[in-house]
């Protein structure tokens, strides 16, 4: 893939973040889920994550930070606006607090809820970094793109970068040249992705990531099992039984049969739809060989 240099505007806000008490939902998340995610990443994802590409995740930076101990760059693509924030610490309005509560309680942001209010994802990202105790944060706008920000920070012994772009990825809106301009990514993360990679209207995006990434970490809303079973080594954690009640949820019969043969133990992690109501599944798919679709 071609790589273009990203140019930032001159104005940069430098802030320093200290860990603060974030309320009962984050406190419960920290007690019940945070260490589980860290342990999973340390055991299974040490070898991946130089550049993590996380489409359809909204402003969720908590899960990538906890799960990928060695990531250097996290690229998010979503439909919400991202504006530069000059003042820090951030103060979230009720709508933003409600969205953040959903992440800590359900493991994902609710799309309709995000769309119903004028949410600035920059504030949501900064609040998550604050809650996790990141430091030395600097925020910049990415030149020549609206609603695109870059955040540099220090977390868990490493300097890291988060980039967020507002962009549509369906067949009508997708800009392949834009995706090609990103640094080559090492892993694609799908969690609570509304089954968009299953749909015909996202076939161009599905083809692009299958052609340009060798590792996927996902729940059952990501790339369908049928596209991965031959060209990728599969490592399923947890169990797949059926899609949780979700409009347009796709049942994958062959994936269920594969899961049943493995007879894995359940995962004590909230990752995707139906936490504590259907078994959690995390599939790590690594390409066997070059397999252009």
Secondary structure, 3 states (H helix, E strand, C coil): CCCCCCCECCCCEEECCCCCCCCHHHHHHHHHHHHHHHHHHHHHCCCCCCEEEEECCCCCCHHHHHHCCCCCEEEEEECCECCCCCCCCCCCCHHHHHHHHHHHHHCCCCHHHHHCCCCEHHHHHHHHHHHHCCEEEEEEEECCCCCEEEEEEEECCEEEEEEEEECCCCCCCCCHHHHHHCCCCCEEEECCCCCHHHCHHHHHHHHHHHHHCCEEEECCCCCCHHHHCCCEEEEEEECCCCCCCCCCCCCCHHHHHHHHHHCCCCCCCCCCCCCCCCCCEEEEEEECCCCCC
